[in-house]
């Protein structure tokens, strides 16, 4: 059945091994992130058995599914938890990222009730403007929280860059974290981990510029796709042929390149822009916005250009292709992070592991 994702476990295992080796050589713990693949248990096991020290996900449903499915942890909850799910967090998670004192205190109370050893990483905002206490206020707030915890242990601090504000990891903002770590350690009298890395921070590892003391990376995209969306690059030592989308042709025709008639918006409220290139040969594929992010599709064949999509149909210009397309043919694509995220999440996209 199509559309489907064809997943190469050997390539994902190889990517995991390479990232893990880079991290471990610098004393960095690797958390392999499963949210992109909707916490697929086969992929999660592959990453865990290929060198990842922990598995991380942003959704409690995913962590519960993996843990109950027998996939070995430890597990880190990446998204700061909702109050309504704290009971699940304490029962199923080993390490959780928090950013509010009241969240830490309620987790502390629940950990005592369930007699669970839960570890907390307190998030610090170094400029990306997503979660975390603002870095200038971090020391006082985190010290106050750490001293009040009785059942939960503060094991480190962390930050997120690149996901909201597009801020890149730099030596400067990593050093902000390390300075906070040192001040906290002087007061608490024990060592803290610093969860400061993600796919985009791999570049600092490659360049040898990552400051000593950043000792946890949370990596998903780099392992699973071999790409770095925030850094706008294919990671050269990793495979990008890990996950391929296959979609089926349902129509082949010649049509004008500009619509005929009065134009409004499309089904998603957008105003499409069309280039007049005369009559073009084009195909329609049975895949659409409900399944993928069309602007993130990268055809593997030369001469193909993705034009536009509705909920269920994708239009591709094939005029410059040497291939003569017919109904029932299959076209294959690589995907951007956002496109793959939607494809893995869609129940209409089949998942198939590549046969060796």
C-alpha positions in Angstrom: 0.0 0.0 0.0 1.1 3.5 -0.8 2.1 6.1 0.3 4.8 4.5 2.5 8.0 5.1 4.2 10.8 2.7 3.5 13.1 2.7 6.5 16.7 1.5 6.4 17.6 0.3 9.9 21.2 -0.4 8.9 21.7 3.2 8.0 20.0 4.4 11.2 22.2 2.1 13.2 25.3 3.4 11.4 24.3 7.0 12.1 23.7 6.2 15.7 27.1 4.5 16.1 28.9 7.5 14.5 27.1 10.1 16.6 27.6 8.0 19.8 31.3 7.5 19.1 31.8 11.3 18.6 29.9 12.0 21.9 31.6 9.3 24.0 35.1 10.4 22.9 34.3 13.7 24.7 32.5 12.1 27.7 29.1 13.1 26.4 26.0 11.1 27.1 23.8 10.5 24.0 20.0 10.7 24.3 18.5 9.4 21.1 15.3 11.2 20.4 12.3 9.1 19.1 9.6 11.7 18.6 10.3 12.1 14.9 9.4 8.5 14.2 6.3 8.4 16.5 8.4 6.3 18.9 8.6 3.3 16.6 9.8 0.5 18.8 12.0 -1.1 16.1 13.8 2.2 15.4 14.0 3.0 19.1 15.7 -0.4 19.8 18.0 0.1 16.9 19.3 3.4 18.3 19.5 2.1 21.9 21.5 -1.0 20.9 23.7 1.0 18.5 25.3 3.2 21.2 22.6 5.6 22.6 22.8 5.9 26.4 19.1 6.9 26.8 16.0 7.4 24.8 14.2 10.7 24.8 10.7 11.7 23.6 8.5 14.8 24.0 5.2 12.9 24.4 4.3 10.8 27.4 2.1 8.5 25.2 5.3 7.6 23.3 7.3 6.8 26.4 4.6 4.7 27.9 4.2 2.8 24.6 8.0 2.1 24.4 8.4 1.2 28.1 5.3 -1.1 28.1 6.6 -2.6 24.8 9.8 -3.7 26.5 12.2 -1.2 24.8 15.0 -0.7 27.3 15.5 2.8 28.8 16.4 4.9 30.6 13.9 7.5 29.3 14.1 11.2 29.3 11.0 13.4 28.8 12.0 16.3 26.5 9.0 18.5 26.7 8.4 20.3 30.0 5.5 18.2 31.5 1.9 19.2 31.8 0.5 19.3 35.3 -2.1 16.7 34.2 0.5 14.1 33.3 2.9 14.4 36.3 1.6 11.1 37.7 2.6 9.3 34.5 6.0 11.1 34.4 6.9 9.9 37.8 5.9 6.3 37.0 7.4 6.0 33.5 10.2 8.5 33.2 13.8 8.4 34.6 14.9 11.9 33.7 12.7 14.9 33.0 13.3 18.5 31.8 11.5 21.1 33.9 11.4 24.9 33.8 9.0 25.9 36.6 9.5 25.6 40.4 5.9 24.4 41.0 6.4 21.6 38.5 9.5 20.4 40.3 7.8 20.6 43.7 4.8 18.6 42.5 7.0 16.0 40.9 8.9 15.8 44.2 5.7 15.1 46.1 4.6 12.4 43.6 8.0 10.8 43.6 7.7 10.4 47.3 4.2 8.9 47.0 5.3 6.4 44.3 8.7 5.8 45.9 10.4 6.5 42.5 13.9 7.9 42.0 13.3 10.7 39.5 16.0 12.9 38.1 15.4 16.5 37.0 17.3 18.7 34.5 16.3 22.4 35.0 16.1 24.3 31.7 17.8 27.6 31.1 16.9 30.0 28.3 20.1 31.4 26.7 18.3 33.3 24.1 16.1 31.1 21.9 13.0 32.2 23.8 11.5 28.8 24.3 11.4 27.0 27.7 13.6 27.7 30.6 14.4 30.3 33.3 16.2 33.4 31.7 19.9 32.8 32.1 20.5 36.0 34.2 18.0 34.7 36.9 19.0 31.0 36.6 21.4 30.5 39.5 19.1 31.9 42.2 15.9 30.1 41.0 17.6 26.8 40.5 19.4 26.9 43.8 16.2 27.6 45.6 14.4 24.7 43.9 17.3 22.2 44.4 17.4 22.9 48.2 13.7 22.3 48.6 13.6 18.9 46.8 13.4 15.9 49.0 12.6 12.9 46.7 13.6 14.2 43.3 17.3 15.0 42.6 18.4 17.9 40.5 21.1 16.3 38.3 21.8 19.0 35.8 20.8 22.0 33.7 20.0 22.2 30.1 19.1 24.5 27.2 17.3 24.4 23.9 18.4 26.3 20.9 17.3 26.3 17.3 13.7 25.1 17.7 11.8 28.4 18.3 13.9 31.4 17.8 16.4 29.8 15.4 19.3 30.7 17.7 22.4 28.6 16.8 24.5 27.0 19.5 27.8 28.9 19.9 30.8 28.8 22.2 29.3 32.0 23.8 25.9 30.6 24.7 27.4 27.2 25.8 29.7 29.1 28.1 26.7 30.9 29.7 25.5 27.4 30.7 28.8 26.4 32.0 29.2 29.5 34.1 25.8 28.8 35.7 26.8 25.2 36.3 30.0 26.2 38.1 28.1 28.7 40.3 25.5 26.0 41.2 28.1 23.3 41.9 30.0 25.7 44.3 26.7 26.1 46.2 25.3 22.6 46.0 28.7 20.8 46.5 28.1 18.1 43.8 28.6 17.9 40.1 25.9 18.6 37.6 25.5 17.5 34.0 24.9 20.0 31.2 22.4 19.0 28.6 23.4 21.5 26.0 23.5 19.7 22.7 21.2 18.7 19.9 21.6 17.9 16.2 22.5 21.5 15.4 25.3 21.4 18.1 27.0 18.5 16.4 28.9 21.1 14.4 30.6 22.3 17.5 31.8 18.7 18.2 33.0 18.3 14.6 34.9 21.6 14.8 36.4 20.8 18.2 35.0 24.1 19.5 32.4 22.6 22.0 33.4 23.9 25.5 34.5 21.2 27.9 31.7 20.4 30.4 28.8 20.1 28.0 28.1 16.4 28.7 24.7 15.5 27.3 23.4 15.7 23.7 19.8 15.1 22.7 19.9 14.0 19.0 17.0 12.8 16.8 17.1 14.4 13.3 20.8 13.9 12.8 20.5 10.1 13.6 17.3 9.4 11.7 17.7 11.6 8.7 21.4 12.6 8.6 20.4 16.3 8.3 20.5 19.4 10.4 17.5 21.7 9.6 18.6 24.6 11.8 22.1 24.5 10.4 20.7 24.0 6.9 23.0 21.1 5.9 23.3 17.4 5.2 25.7 16.1 7.8 28.6 14.9 5.7 29.6 11.8 7.7 26.0 10.6 8.2 23.7 8.8 5.8 20.7 10.7 4.3 19.3 7.5 2.7 17.7 6.4 5.9 14.0 7.0 5.3 12.4 7.4 1.8 8.8 8.2 1.0 7.3 6.3 -1.9 4.0 7.6 -3.5 1.9 6.3 -6.3 0.9 8.1 -9.6 -2.8 8.3 -10.1 -2.9 10.8 -13.1 -0.6 11.7 -15.9 -1.5 14.6 -18.2 -0.4 17.8 -20.0 -1.9 21.0 -18.6 -1.2 24.7 -18.4 1.2 25.8 -15.7 -1.1 28.6 -14.6 -4.7 28.0 -13.4 -7.6 29.2 -15.7 -10.2 31.5 -14.1 -10.6 33.9 -11.2 -8.1 33.0 -8.3 -8.8 32.9 -4.6 -7.0 31.0 -1.9 -6.4 27.3 -1.7 -8.0 24.9 0.8 -5.5 25.9 3.5 -6.1 29.7 3.1 -2.9 30.3 1.1 -2.5 32.3 -2.1 -0.5 30.1 -4.5 1.9 31.7 -6.8 2.3 30.2 -10.3 5.0 30.7 -12.9 3.8 30.7 -16.5 5.9 28.0 -18.2 3.4 27.1 -20.8 1.9 23.6 -21.0 3.7 21.1 -18.9 3.6 17.3 -18.4 2.6 16.6 -14.8 1.6 13.8 -12.6 -0.7 13.6 -9.5 0.4 11.4 -6.6 -1.9 10.0 -4.0 -0.4 11.8 -1.1 -1.1 15.2 0.3 -0.9 17.8 3.1 -2.6 15.3 5.5 0.4 13.0 5.1 3.5 15.2 4.4 4.8 18.7 4.2 5.0 19.2 0.4 7.8 21.8 0.4 10.0 19.3 2.3 9.9 16.7 -0.4 13.0 16.2 -2.4 12.5 13.9 -5.5 15.3 11.3 -5.9 15.0 11.4 -9.7 16.3 14.2 -11.8 14.0 16.4 -13.7 11.1 16.4 -11.2 9.7 19.4 -9.5 7.1 19.4 -6.7 4.5 22.1 -7.5 1.8 22.2 -4.9 -0.5 19.9 -2.9 -4.0 19.7 -1.5 -5.1 17.6 1.4 -4.9 14.3 -0.6 -3.1 15.1 -3.9 0.5 16.1 -4.8 1.2 17.7 -8.2 4.7 17.1 -9.6 6.1 18.6 -12.9 7.8 15.8 -14.8 8.4 17.6 -18.1 12.2 17.5 -17.7 12.4 13.9 -16.7 13.6 11.2 -19.2 11.1 8.7 -17.7 7.7 8.2 -19.3 5.3 8.1 -16.4 2.1 6.1 -16.3 -0.6 5.5 -13.7 0.6 3.1 -11.0 4.2 4.2 -11.2 6.1 5.0 -7.9 8.0 8.2 -7.2 10.5 8.3 -4.4 11.5 11.3 -2.2 13.8 12.2 0.6 12.2 14.4 3.2 13.0 17.4 5.4 12.6 17.1 9.2 9.1 18.7 9.1 8.0 16.6 6.2 9.2 13.3 7.9 7.6 14.3 11.2 4.2 14.6 9.5 4.7 11.4 7.5 5.6 9.3 10.5 2.6 10.8 12.4 0.1 10.2 9.6 -1.9 6.9 9.9 -2.3 6.9 6.2 1.4 6.5 5.5 2.5 2.9 5.7 5.9 2.1 7.4 8.1 -0.6 5.9 11.6 -1.7 6.9 14.0 -2.1 4.0 14.8 -5.7 3.2 18.5 -6.5 3.0 
